[in-house]
Amino acid sequence: MRASSGFQAPPFGETFREGKISAVERLTAAYGGRVYGVARTILQDDLAAQDAAADALRLILEQRDAAPDQLTGVGRWWIAVTRRAAIDRRRGRLSESDATRQLVPRHRAGQRELQAAMAGLDNEQRETLTLVVQDGATVAEAARRLNQPIPAVVVALRDALATLHGALSPSEASAPAESES
Amino acid sequence: MSDKDQRPPGHDGDDAPDTADDVILSEQTALPGLRTTAPATTLTAHDLATPYVLDALEFDEREAFEHHLATCEACQQQVRDLEEAALLLPDALVSPPADLPDAFPFLLRDVAHETLHPVSDTLGFLDDEDPEMPEADDAGFTPVDDDAESDQQPQIADAIYASDEPLPADDDELAADVDEGDAPDAEDHAAAEPVTPPVYPTRPARPPGRIRPGVRMPAAGNGGGPATAARSMQITPATVAALAVGLVALGLFLWALLLLGRVGDLEDEIGQQNEEITTLRQQANATAYTLAPTTNGPAGASGTFFFSLPDQMGALVARGLDAAPNEWAYQIFYIDDDQSAPIAGPTFQVDENGEALIPLSADVASFDAVAISLEPAAGSPAPTSQVILQGRLGGAAG
């Protein structure tokens, strides 16, 4: 391990908010494929998925002053905006005006922490979540596809999200300090 | 376990009686048969917080829940708590596909440059080096002009494909990497400062695939949002008016085409008649005889009898006649001076211009005269009314 020279790179969010291309490169390198995957799974259309991902990138770049400090945070923001865009397109609805900023994640859970929390879900909860989150299904659609009554789907979703919330609570983002910077 | 048992704290029903708050998910969206096998569970508005934060409600359900949410503090708190976890889920559940489209990275690159109008990135770029992307280290450019920026763009595309490794772990790890010296240190930074004019690589050609035009998304607060397709389908009054004007114009155009077609048909008909007349006249042996009105006929009436000896064909053209009354018709009678009684010929009607063209058999030219009178529509063996048009043929065939 090399000793620190004292120089510290600015946090990702800072360079991203400044609109530096290098920050966008990092973001697209780390999350481009995943964002496209989210959109394509929901829209089942390659070109529409690319459009949704690109539109979402444009939106978060235009509103980059709201970006969180971490690369993972911005990446999840991009994913969330893309997912919303894809669902909007699939359901033929208009977006809410402040949807983009509403989707900025405040939670700082890392990938390992997130996967550990996901491991606490049972198969039914994971399957239901996958249909709703990954495929963009509504509760009614998920109920049909799972051949389950709607209340059972709602309960599975509620329990799953409560489990995740409980598992991730210790690293709640509302902690004021962003130690990365 | 009843549904109420599973409700979060604060939703035990005391503050929200079911009779008032029951908001059931759209019944028509569930298979009818499934309702009978469902547990004895009644969903209330409080239960929709989770589907709400996961964006899994139909439009009407979402509206109903938001109406409830405005006055339910417990649900507001629950939504705040759960939406943070919900925002993490796509990242946890979705993996990047193996078959990323070739043009996608370039699309992102274009969008980034169109949106950012990149700022000078000389020092910032060096400071911002990603320890996982060492290929950017030797880029030390000063992207002041657009060309310089565009030369830098392929790095986005390259980086996406170069990133087969898992996501950049946790930001904490990245921060640790930075602290561990993977990022440029102060000496590197100082050494990089005397920037020499960079030599940019040639921007590679855009691969075939989806090339997205520079469509700019509306900003938030102005109805902004990611649903470009849905927004582009909005129908405004101006659009409706334009469509209406367009439809009227199209209707007028089609009507004009129909009128033109009708006029064309009539012109064709007249032209055909004229051609027949001309043909008869141009026949070497064609002869024309004029029929004139009698004192009983209309003053403006006239007729012409054409006969072509080689072709043994003839025709009578009548003009200036009034339309025959109902169940009446004009009839031609041939007169042979050697015979006492005229011989009945064909009947005919005139058109709206008072004209008629009647083909006649070959032997009519052997007669001495022709006369026209008004007869019953079925025709008469001999004239039953006054002759209104007549003329001498002069034994044309003879």
Interface residues (C-beta under 8 A of the other chain):
Chain A: M1 R2 A3 S4 S5 G6 F7 Q8 A9 P10 P11 F12 T15 E18 G19 K20 I21 S22 A23 V24 E25 R26 T28 A29 A30 Y31 G32 G33 R34 Y36 G37 V38 R40 T41 D46 L47 A48 Q50 D51 A52 A53 A54 D55 A56 L57 R58 L59 L61 E62 Q63 D69 Q70 L71 T72 G73 G75 R76 W77 I79 A80 V81 T82 R83 R84 A85 I87 D88 R89 R91 G92 R93 L94 S95 E96 S97 D98 A99 T100 R101 L103 P105 R106 H107 R108 A109 G110 Q111 R112 E113 L114 Q115 A117 M118 L129 T130 V132 V133 Q134 G136 A137 T138 V139 A140 E141 A142 A143 R144 N147 Q148 P149 I150 P151 A152 V154 V155 L157 R158 D159 L161 A162 L164 H165 L168 E172 A173 S179 E180
Chain B: D3 Q6 P8 L25 S26 T29 A30 L31 L34 R35 T37 A38 P39 T41 T42 L43 D47 L48 A49 T50 P51 V53 L54 D55 A56 L57 E58 F59 E61 D81 L82 E84 A85 A86 L87 L88 L89 P90 D91 A92 L93 V94 S95 P96 P97 L100 P101 A103 F104 P105 L107 L108 R109 V111 A112 H113 E114 T115 L116 P118 V119 D121 G124 F125 D127 D128 E129 D130 M133 A136 P143 E149 Q152 Q153 Q155 I156 A159 I160 A162 S163 P166 L167 P168 A169 D170 D171 D172 E173 L174 A175 V178 D179 E180 G181 A183 P184 D185 A186 E187 H189 R210 R212 V215 R216 M217 A219 A220 G221 N222 G223 G224 G225 P226 A227 T228 A229 A230 R231 M233 Q234
